[in-house]
C-alpha cells in the first residue's frame, strides 16, 4: 500500500463511513483498516484524520500505543517470542536470537520475501509452558533453540505445498 490506489482510498472512506454516527469511532476504524490491509501507514492516518476530525497526532499515538496495530506491513507468518519473566528465565532470549539469526532480521522486522515478521512480546499468559512462541495464533510450548530451524522449515514447507 506504499502509494494508495483509488480502490484503497475508497475502502478506507467506506470504513470511516461505517462509524460516522459513533461518538468514539477511532478504535473501530483503525481495527477494520488493520484487518483489511495488515498495517496503518501515515498516509492512511491522514485520510482517517480528514474523515473524523481527529488529529493525525492523536491517531498516530493510538496506532503506536497498541501493539496489535502496525505502521509497517507484517509478514504472512508473525512469529511472536514471549520475553515475559517466566519465558525469559527459561531461555526465551536465546530462542528469539536464533529466529533472528536464521531469518536474518531483528525483532520488529519482516523478511524481504514478506513471509515472516519477528516480534518480541511481553507476557502472553503462557507461563506454564515457557518459553512460548506464538506463530499466527498457534502457540508452541517449551521452545528450545534446537527447535527453531525445524519450526521455520515447517512454515516454509507449507508455502512449498501451496505454490
TIRO-2110 file (N, C-alpha, C; in Angstrom, 1 decimal):
// TIRO-2110
0.8, -1.2, 0.0, N, 1, A
0.0, 0.0, 0.0, CA, 1, A
0.9, 1.3, 0.0, C, 1, A
2.1, 1.2, -0.5, N, 2, A
3.0, 2.3, -0.5, CA, 2, A
2.4, 3.6, -1.0, C, 2, A
1.9, 3.5, -2.2, N, 3, A
1.1, 4.7, -2.7, CA, 3, A
-0.4, 4.1, -2.7, C, 3, A
-1.3, 4.8, -2.1, N, 4, A
-2.6, 4.4, -2.1, CA, 4, A
-3.3, 4.5, -3.5, C, 4, A
-3.8, 3.4, -3.9, N, 5, A
-4.6, 3.5, -5.2, CA, 5, A
-6.0, 3.9, -4.9, C, 5, A
-6.8, 4.3, -5.9, N, 6, A
-8.1, 4.8, -5.7, CA, 6, A
-9.0, 3.8, -5.0, C, 6, A
-8.8, 2.5, -5.3, N, 7, A
-9.7, 1.5, -4.6, CA, 7, A
-9.4, 1.5, -3.1, C, 7, A
-8.1, 1.6, -2.7, N, 8, A
-7.7, 1.6, -1.3, CA, 8, A
-8.3, 2.8, -0.6, C, 8, A
-8.2, 3.9, -1.3, N, 9, A
-8.8, 5.2, -0.7, CA, 9, A
-10.3, 5.0, -0.5, C, 9, A
-11.0, 4.4, -1.5, N, 10, A
-12.4, 4.2, -1.4, CA, 10, A
-12.8, 3.3, -0.2, C, 10, A
-12.0, 2.2, -0.1, N, 11, A
-12.2, 1.3, 1.0, CA, 11, A
-12.1, 2.0, 2.4, C, 11, A
-11.0, 2.8, 2.5, N, 12, A
-10.8, 3.5, 3.8, CA, 12, A
-11.9, 4.5, 4.0, C, 12, A
-12.4, 5.2, 3.0, N, 13, A
-13.5, 6.1, 3.2, CA, 13, A
-14.8, 5.3, 3.6, C, 13, A
-15.0, 4.2, 3.0, N, 14, A
-16.1, 3.3, 3.4, CA, 14, A
-16.0, 2.9, 4.8, C, 14, A
-14.8, 2.5, 5.2, N, 15, A
-14.7, 2.0, 6.6, CA, 15, A
-15.0, 3.2, 7.6, C, 15, A
-14.4, 4.4, 7.3, N, 16, A
-14.7, 5.6, 8.1, CA, 16, A
-16.2, 5.9, 8.1, C, 16, A
-16.9, 5.7, 7.0, N, 17, A
-18.3, 6.0, 6.9, CA, 17, A
-19.1, 5.1, 7.8, C, 17, A
-18.7, 3.8, 8.0, N, 18, A
-19.4, 2.9, 8.8, CA, 18, A
-19.7, 3.4, 10.2, C, 18, A
-18.7, 4.2, 10.7, N, 19, A
-18.8, 4.6, 12.1, CA, 19, A
-19.0, 6.1, 12.3, C, 19, A
-19.6, 6.7, 11.2, N, 20, A
-19.8, 8.2, 11.3, CA, 20, A
-20.8, 8.6, 12.4, C, 20, A
-21.6, 7.7, 12.9, N, 21, A
-22.6, 8.1, 13.9, CA, 21, A
-22.1, 7.7, 15.3, C, 21, A
-20.9, 7.1, 15.4, N, 22, A
-20.3, 6.7, 16.7, CA, 22, A
-19.7, 7.9, 17.4, C, 22, A
-19.8, 8.0, 18.7, N, 23, A
-19.2, 9.1, 19.4, CA, 23, A
-17.7, 8.9, 19.5, C, 23, A
-17.2, 7.7, 19.6, N, 24, A
-15.7, 7.4, 19.6, CA, 24, A
-15.4, 6.3, 18.6, C, 24, A
-15.3, 6.7, 17.3, N, 25, A
-15.1, 5.7, 16.3, CA, 25, A
-13.7, 5.2, 16.0, C, 25, A
-12.7, 5.9, 16.6, N, 26, A
-11.3, 5.7, 16.1, CA, 26, A
-10.8, 4.2, 16.2, C, 26, A
-11.0, 3.6, 17.4, N, 27, A
-10.5, 2.2, 17.5, CA, 27, A
-11.2, 1.3, 16.5, C, 27, A
-12.5, 1.4, 16.3, N, 28, A
-13.2, 0.6, 15.3, CA, 28, A
-12.7, 0.8, 13.9, C, 28, A
-12.5, 2.1, 13.6, N, 29, A
-12.0, 2.4, 12.2, CA, 29, A
-10.6, 1.8, 12.0, C, 29, A
-9.7, 2.0, 13.0, N, 30, A
-8.3, 1.5, 12.9, CA, 30, A
-8.3, 0.0, 12.9, C, 30, A
-9.1, -0.6, 13.7, N, 31, A
-9.2, -2.1, 13.7, CA, 31, A
-9.6, -2.6, 12.3, C, 31, A
-10.6, -2.0, 11.7, N, 32, A
-11.1, -2.5, 10.4, CA, 32, A
-10.0, -2.3, 9.4, C, 32, A
-9.3, -1.2, 9.4, N, 33, A
-8.3, -0.9, 8.4, CA, 33, A
-7.1, -1.9, 8.6, C, 33, A
-6.7, -2.1, 9.9, N, 34, A
-5.7, -3.1, 10.2, CA, 34, A
-6.1, -4.5, 9.7, C, 34, A
-7.3, -4.9, 9.9, N, 35, A
-7.8, -6.2, 9.4, CA, 35, A
-7.8, -6.3, 7.9, C, 35, A
-8.1, -5.2, 7.2, N, 36, A
-8.2, -5.1, 5.8, CA, 36, A
-6.8, -5.2, 5.1, C, 36, A
-5.8, -4.4, 5.7, N, 37, A
-4.6, -4.2, 5.0, CA, 37, A
-3.4, -4.7, 5.8, C, 37, A
-3.5, -5.0, 7.1, N, 38, A
-2.4, -5.6, 7.8, CA, 38, A
-1.5, -4.5, 8.5, C, 38, A
-1.8, -3.3, 8.2, N, 39, A
-1.0, -2.2, 8.8, CA, 39, A
-1.7, -0.8, 8.5, C, 39, A
-1.2, 0.2, 9.2, N, 40, A
-1.8, 1.5, 9.1, CA, 40, A
-0.7, 2.6, 8.9, C, 40, A
-0.3, 2.8, 7.7, N, 41, A
0.7, 3.8, 7.4, CA, 41, A
0.2, 5.3, 7.6, C, 41, A
1.1, 6.2, 7.6, N, 42, A
0.8, 7.6, 7.9, CA, 42, A
-0.2, 8.1, 6.8, C, 42, A
0.0, 7.7, 5.6, N, 43, A
-1.0, 8.2, 4.5, CA, 43, A
-2.4, 7.8, 4.9, C, 43, A
-2.6, 6.7, 5.4, N, 44, A
-3.9, 6.2, 5.8, CA, 44, A
-4.4, 7.0, 7.0, C, 44, A
-3.5, 7.2, 8.0, N, 45, A
-3.9, 8.0, 9.2, CA, 45, A
-4.4, 9.4, 8.8, C, 45, A
-3.7, 10.0, 7.7, N, 46, A
-4.2, 11.3, 7.3, CA, 46, A
-5.6, 11.3, 6.7, C, 46, A
-5.9, 10.2, 6.0, N, 47, A
-7.3, 10.1, 5.5, CA, 47, A
-8.3, 10.0, 6.6, C, 47, A
-7.9, 9.1, 7.6, N, 48, A
-8.8, 8.9, 8.8, CA, 48, A
-9.0, 10.3, 9.5, C, 48, A
-7.9, 11.0, 9.6, N, 49, A
-8.0, 12.3, 10.3, CA, 49, A
-9.0, 13.3, 9.5, C, 49, A
-8.8, 13.3, 8.2, N, 50, A
-9.7, 14.2, 7.4, CA, 50, A
-11.2, 13.8, 7.6, C, 50, A
-11.4, 12.5, 7.7, N, 51, A
-12.8, 12.0, 7.7, CA, 51, A
-13.4, 12.1, 9.1, C, 51, A
-12.6, 12.0, 10.2, N, 52, A
-13.1, 12.0, 11.5, CA, 52, A
-12.9, 13.3, 12.3, C, 52, A
-12.0, 14.2, 11.8, N, 53, A
-11.7, 15.4, 12.5, CA, 53, A
-10.7, 15.1, 13.7, C, 53, A
-10.3, 13.9, 13.9, N, 54, A
-9.3, 13.6, 14.9, CA, 54, A
-7.9, 13.9, 14.3, C, 54, A
-7.1, 14.5, 15.1, N, 55, A
-5.7, 14.9, 14.7, CA, 55, A
-4.9, 13.7, 14.3, C, 55, A
-4.0, 13.9, 13.3, N, 56, A
-3.1, 12.8, 13.0, CA, 56, A
-2.2, 12.4, 14.2, C, 56, A
-1.8, 13.4, 15.0, N, 57, A
-1.0, 13.2, 16.2, CA, 57, A
-1.7, 12.2, 17.1, C, 57, A
-3.0, 12.4, 17.3, N, 58, A
-3.8, 11.5, 18.2, CA, 58, A
-3.9, 10.1, 17.6, C, 58, A
-4.2, 10.1, 16.3, N, 59, A
-4.3, 8.8, 15.6, CA, 59, A
-3.0, 8.0, 15.7, C, 59, A
-1.9, 8.7, 15.4, N, 60, A
-0.6, 8.1, 15.5, CA, 60, A
-0.3, 7.6, 16.9, C, 60, A
-0.7, 8.4, 17.9, N, 61, A
-0.5, 7.9, 19.3, CA, 61, A
-1.2, 6.6, 19.6, C, 61, A
-2.4, 6.5, 19.0, N, 62, A
-3.2, 5.3, 19.3, CA, 62, A
-2.5, 4.1, 18.5, C, 62, A
-2.1, 4.3, 17.3, N, 63, A
-1.5, 3.3, 16.4, CA, 63, A
-0.2, 2.8, 17.1, C, 63, A
0.6, 3.7, 17.6, N, 64, A
1.8, 3.3, 18.2, CA, 64, A
1.7, 2.8, 19.6, C, 64, A
0.6, 3.1, 20.3, N, 65, A
0.5, 2.6, 21.7, CA, 65, A
0.0, 1.2, 21.7, C, 65, A
-0.9, 0.8, 20.9, N, 66, A
-1.5, -0.6, 20.9, CA, 66, A
-0.7, -1.5, 20.0, C, 66, A
-0.2, -2.6, 20.6, N, 67, A
0.7, -3.5, 19.9, CA, 67, A
0.0, -4.2, 18.7, C, 67, A
-1.3, -4.3, 18.7, N, 68, A
-1.9, -5.0, 17.6, CA, 68, A
-2.1, -4.1, 16.4, C, 68, A
-1.8, -2.9, 16.5, N, 69, A
-1.7, -2.0, 15.3, CA, 69, A
-0.2, -2.0, 14.8, C, 69, A
-0.1, -1.8, 13.5, N, 70, A
1.3, -1.7, 13.0, CA, 70, A
1.4, -0.6, 11.9, C, 70, A
2.6, 0.0, 11.9, N, 71, A
2.9, 1.1, 10.9, CA, 71, A
3.5, 0.5, 9.7, C, 71, A
4.0, -0.8, 9.8, N, 72, A
4.7, -1.5, 8.7, CA, 72, A
3.9, -2.7, 8.3, C, 72, A
4.0, -3.1, 7.1, N, 73, A
3.3, -4.4, 6.7, CA, 73, A
4.0, -5.6, 7.5, C, 73, A
3.2, -6.5, 7.9, N, 74, A
3.6, -7.7, 8.6, CA, 74, A
3.8, -8.8, 7.6, C, 74, A
4.6, -9.8, 7.9, N, 75, A
4.8, -11.0, 7.1, CA, 75, A
3.5, -11.9, 7.2, C, 75, A
3.5, -12.9, 6.3, N, 76, A
2.4, -13.8, 6.3, CA, 76, A
2.3, -14.5, 7.6, C, 76, A
3.5, -14.9, 8.2, N, 77, A
3.5, -15.5, 9.5, CA, 77, A
4.2, -14.6, 10.5, C, 77, A
3.5, -14.3, 11.5, N, 78, A
4.1, -13.4, 12.6, CA, 78, A
4.5, -14.3, 13.7, C, 78, A
5.8, -14.3, 13.9, N, 79, A
6.5, -15.1, 15.0, CA, 79, A
6.6, -14.2, 16.2, C, 79, A
5.8, -14.5, 17.2, N, 80, A
5.9, -13.7, 18.5, CA, 80, A
6.6, -14.5, 19.6, C, 80, A
7.8, -14.1, 20.0, N, 81, A
8.5, -14.7, 21.0, CA, 81, A
8.2, -14.0, 22.4, C, 81, A
7.7, -14.7, 23.3, N, 82, A
7.4, -14.2, 24.6, CA, 82, A
8.7, -13.9, 25.4, C, 82, A
8.9, -12.7, 25.8, N, 83, A
10.0, -12.4, 26.7, CA, 83, A
9.6, -12.0, 28.1, C, 83, A
8.4, -12.4, 28.5, N, 84, A
8.0, -12.2, 29.8, CA, 84, A
8.9, -12.9, 30.8, C, 84, A
8.8, -12.6, 32.1, N, 85, A
9.7, -13.1, 33.1, CA, 85, A
9.9, -14.6, 33.0, C, 85, A
8.8, -15.4, 33.0, N, 86, A
8.9, -16.9, 33.1, CA, 86, A
9.6, -17.4, 31.8, C, 86, A
9.3, -16.8, 30.7, N, 87, A
9.9, -17.3, 29.4, CA, 87, A
11.3, -16.8, 29.3, C, 87, A
11.6, -15.6, 29.8, N, 88, A
13.0, -15.1, 29.7, CA, 88, A
13.9, -16.0, 30.6, C, 88, A
13.5, -16.3, 31.8, N, 89, A
14.3, -17.1, 32.7, CA, 89, A
14.6, -18.5, 32.1, C, 89, A
13.6, -19.0, 31.3, N, 90, A
13.8, -20.3, 30.7, CA, 90, A
14.4, -20.3, 29.3, C, 90, A
15.0, -19.2, 28.9, N, 91, A
15.8, -19.1, 27.7, CA, 91, A
15.2, -18.5, 26.5, C, 91, A
14.1, -17.7, 26.7, N, 92, A
13.4, -17.1, 25.5, CA, 92, A
14.3, -16.2, 24.7, C, 92, A
15.3, -15.5, 25.4, N, 93, A
16.2, -14.6, 24.6, CA, 93, A
17.0, -15.4, 23.6, C, 93, A
17.5, -16.5, 24.0, N, 94, A
18.3, -17.3, 23.1, CA, 94, A
17.4, -17.8, 21.9, C, 94, A
16.1, -18.1, 22.2, N, 95, A
15.2, -18.6, 21.2, CA, 95, A
14.9, -17.5, 20.2, C, 95, A
14.7, -16.3, 20.6, N, 96, A
14.4, -15.2, 19.7, CA, 96, A
15.7, -14.8, 18.9, C, 96, A
16.8, -14.9, 19.6, N, 97, A
18.1, -14.7, 18.9, CA, 97, A
18.3, -15.7, 17.8, C, 97, A
17.9, -16.9, 18.0, N, 98, A
18.1, -18.0, 16.9, CA, 98, A
17.1, -17.7, 15.8, C, 98, A
15.9, -17.3, 16.1, N, 99, A
15.0, -16.9, 15.0, CA, 99, A
15.6, -15.8, 14.2, C, 99, A
16.1, -14.8, 14.9, N, 100, A
16.7, -13.6, 14.3, CA, 100, A
17.9, -14.0, 13.4, C, 100, A
18.7, -14.9, 13.9, N, 101, A
19.9, -15.3, 13.1, CA, 101, A
19.5, -16.1, 11.9, C, 101, A
18.6, -17.0, 12.0, N, 102, A
18.2, -17.8, 10.8, CA, 102, A
17.4, -17.0, 9.8, C, 102, A
16.5, -16.1, 10.2, N, 103, A
15.7, -15.3, 9.3, CA, 103, A
16.4, -14.0, 8.9, C, 103, A
17.5, -13.7, 9.5, N, 104, A
18.3, -12.5, 9.2, CA, 104, A
17.6, -11.2, 9.3, C, 104, A
16.7, -11.2, 10.4, N, 105, A
16.0, -10.0, 10.7, CA, 105, A
16.1, -9.8, 12.2, C, 105, A
15.8, -8.5, 12.7, N, 106, A
15.7, -8.2, 14.1, CA, 106, A
14.3, -8.2, 14.5, C, 106, A
14.0, -8.3, 15.8, N, 107, A
12.6, -8.2, 16.3, CA, 107, A
12.0, -6.9, 15.8, C, 107, A
10.8, -7.0, 15.3, N, 108, A
10.1, -5.8, 14.7, CA, 108, A
10.3, -5.7, 13.2, C, 108, A
11.1, -6.6, 12.6, N, 109, A
11.3, -6.5, 11.2, CA, 109, A
10.6, -7.7, 10.5, C, 109, A
10.5, -7.6, 9.1, N, 110, A
9.9, -8.6, 8.3, CA, 110, A
10.9, -9.0, 7.3, C, 110, A
10.9, -10.3, 6.9, N, 111, A
11.9, -10.8, 5.9, CA, 111, A
11.6, -10.2, 4.6, C, 111, A
12.6, -10.1, 3.7, N, 112, A
12.5, -9.5, 2.4, CA, 112, A
11.4, -10.1, 1.6, C, 112, A
11.2, -11.5, 1.7, N, 113, A
10.2, -12.1, 0.9, CA, 113, A
8.8, -12.0, 1.5, C, 113, A
8.7, -11.2, 2.6, N, 114, A
7.4, -11.0, 3.2, CA, 114, A
6.7, -12.2, 3.9, C, 114, A
7.5, -13.2, 4.1, N, 115, A
7.0, -14.4, 4.7, CA, 115, A
6.9, -14.4, 6.2, C, 115, A
7.9, -13.8, 6.9, N, 116, A
8.0, -13.8, 8.4, CA, 116, A
8.2, -12.4, 8.9, C, 116, A
7.5, -12.2, 10.0, N, 117, A
7.8, -11.0, 10.9, CA, 117, A
8.1, -11.5, 12.2, C, 117, A
9.2, -11.0, 12.8, N, 118, A
9.6, -11.4, 14.2, CA, 118, A
9.3, -10.3, 15.2, C, 118, A
8.5, -10.7, 16.2, N, 119, A
8.1, -9.8, 17.3, CA, 119, A
8.6, -10.3, 18.6, C, 119, A
9.1, -9.4, 19.4, N, 120, A
9.4, -9.7, 20.8, CA, 120, A
8.1, -9.3, 21.6, C, 120, A
7.5, -10.2, 22.3, N, 121, A
6.3, -9.9, 23.0, CA, 121, A
6.5, -9.9, 24.5, C, 121, A
5.7, -9.1, 25.2, N, 122, A
5.7, -9.2, 26.7, CA, 122, A
4.9, -10.4, 27.0, C, 122, A
4.6, -10.7, 28.2, N, 123, A
3.9, -11.9, 28.7, CA, 123, A
2.7, -12.2, 27.9, C, 123, A
2.6, -13.4, 27.3, N, 124, A
1.4, -13.8, 26.6, CA, 124, A
0.5, -14.7, 27.4, C, 124, A
0.8, -14.9, 28.7, N, 125, A
-0.1, -15.7, 29.6, CA, 125, A
0.1, -17.2, 29.4, C, 125, A
1.3, -17.6, 29.0, N, 126, A
1.6, -19.0, 28.8, CA, 126, A
2.8, -19.4, 29.7, C, 126, A
2.8, -18.9, 30.9, N, 127, A
4.0, -19.0, 31.7, CA, 127, A
4.3, -20.5, 32.1, C, 127, A
3.2, -21.3, 32.1, N, 128, A
3.4, -22.7, 32.5, CA, 128, A
4.1, -23.5, 31.4, C, 128, A
4.1, -23.0, 30.2, N, 129, A
4.8, -23.7, 29.0, CA, 129, A
6.0, -22.9, 28.5, C, 129, A
6.6, -22.1, 29.4, N, 130, A
7.7, -21.3, 29.0, CA, 130, A
8.9, -22.1, 28.5, C, 130, A
9.7, -21.5, 27.6, N, 131, A
9.4, -20.3, 26.8, CA, 131, A
8.4, -20.6, 25.7, C, 131, A
7.5, -19.7, 25.5, N, 132, A
6.4, -19.9, 24.5, CA, 132, A
6.7, -19.0, 23.3, C, 132, A
6.3, -19.6, 22.1, N, 133, A
6.4, -18.8, 20.9, CA, 133, A
5.0, -19.0, 20.2, C, 133, A
4.5, -17.8, 19.7, N, 134, A
3.2, -17.8, 19.0, CA, 134, A
3.5, -17.5, 17.5, C, 134, A
2.9, -18.3, 16.6, N, 135, A
3.1, -18.0, 15.2, CA, 135, A
1.7, -18.0, 14.6, C, 135, A
1.3, -16.8, 14.3, N, 136, A
0.0, -16.6, 13.6, CA, 136, A
-1.1, -17.3, 14.4, C, 136, A
-1.1, -17.2, 15.7, N, 137, A
-2.2, -17.8, 16.6, CA, 137, A
-1.9, -19.1, 17.1, C, 137, A
-0.9, -19.9, 16.6, N, 138, A
-0.6, -21.2, 17.1, CA, 138, A
0.5, -21.0, 18.1, C, 138, A
0.3, -21.6, 19.3, N, 139, A
1.3, -21.4, 20.4, CA, 139, A
2.2, -22.7, 20.5, C, 139, A
3.5, -22.5, 20.5, N, 140, A
4.4, -23.6, 20.6, CA, 140, A
5.0, -23.5, 22.0, C, 140, A
4.8, -24.7, 22.8, N, 141, A
5.3, -24.7, 24.2, CA, 141, A
6.7, -25.1, 24.3, C, 141, A
7.3, -24.6, 25.4, N, 142, A
8.7, -25.0, 25.8, CA, 142, A
9.6, -25.1, 24.6, C, 142, A
9.7, -24.0, 23.9, N, 143, A
10.6, -24.0, 22.7, CA, 143, A
12.0, -23.9, 23.1, C, 143, A
12.8, -24.8, 22.5, N, 144, A
14.3, -24.7, 22.7, CA, 144, A
14.9, -24.1, 21.4, C, 144, A
16.2, -23.7, 21.6, N, 145, A
16.9, -23.2, 20.4, CA, 145, A
17.0, -24.2, 19.3, C, 145, A
17.2, -25.5, 19.7, N, 146, A
17.3, -26.5, 18.7, CA, 146, A
16.0, -26.7, 17.9, C, 146, A
14.9, -26.3, 18.4, N, 147, A
13.6, -26.5, 17.6, CA, 147, A
13.4, -25.4, 16.6, C, 147, A
14.0, -24.3, 16.7, N, 148, A
13.8, -23.1, 15.9, CA, 148, A
13.9, -23.4, 14.4, C, 148, A
15.0, -24.1, 13.9, N, 149, A
15.2, -24.3, 12.5, CA, 149, A
14.0, -25.2, 12.0, C, 149, A
13.6, -26.2, 12.8, N, 150, A
12.5, -27.1, 12.4, CA, 150, A
11.2, -26.3, 12.3, C, 150, A
10.9, -25.4, 13.2, N, 151, A
9.7, -24.6, 13.2, CA, 151, A
9.7, -23.7, 11.9, C, 151, A
10.8, -23.1, 11.6, N, 152, A
10.8, -22.3, 10.4, CA, 152, A
10.6, -23.1, 9.1, C, 152, A
11.3, -24.3, 9.1, N, 153, A
11.1, -25.2, 7.9, CA, 153, A
9.7, -25.6, 7.7, C, 153, A
9.0, -25.9, 8.9, N, 154, A
7.6, -26.3, 8.8, CA, 154, A
6.8, -25.2, 8.0, C, 154, A
7.0, -24.0, 8.3, N, 155, A
6.2, -22.9, 7.6, CA, 155, A
6.7, -22.7, 6.2, C, 155, A
8.0, -22.9, 5.9, N, 156, A
8.5, -22.8, 4.5, CA, 156, A
7.9, -23.9, 3.7, C, 156, A
7.8, -25.1, 4.3, N, 157, A
7.3, -26.3, 3.6, CA, 157, A
5.8, -26.0, 3.3, C, 157, A
5.0, -25.4, 4.2, N, 158, A
3.6, -25.1, 3.9, CA, 158, A
3.5, -24.2, 2.6, C, 158, A
4.5, -23.3, 2.5, N, 159, A
4.5, -22.4, 1.3, CA, 159, A
4.8, -23.3, 0.0, C, 159, A
5.7, -24.2, 0.2, N, 160, A
6.0, -25.1, -1.0, CA, 160, A
4.9, -25.9, -1.4, C, 160, A
4.0, -26.3, -0.5, N, 161, A
2.8, -27.1, -0.8, CA, 161, A
1.8, -26.3, -1.5, C, 161, A
1.7, -25.0, -1.1, N, 162, A
0.7, -24.1, -1.7, CA, 162, A
1.1, -23.6, -3.1, C, 162, A
2.4, -23.4, -3.3, N, 163, A
2.9, -22.8, -4.5, CA, 163, A
2.7, -23.7, -5.7, C, 163, A
END
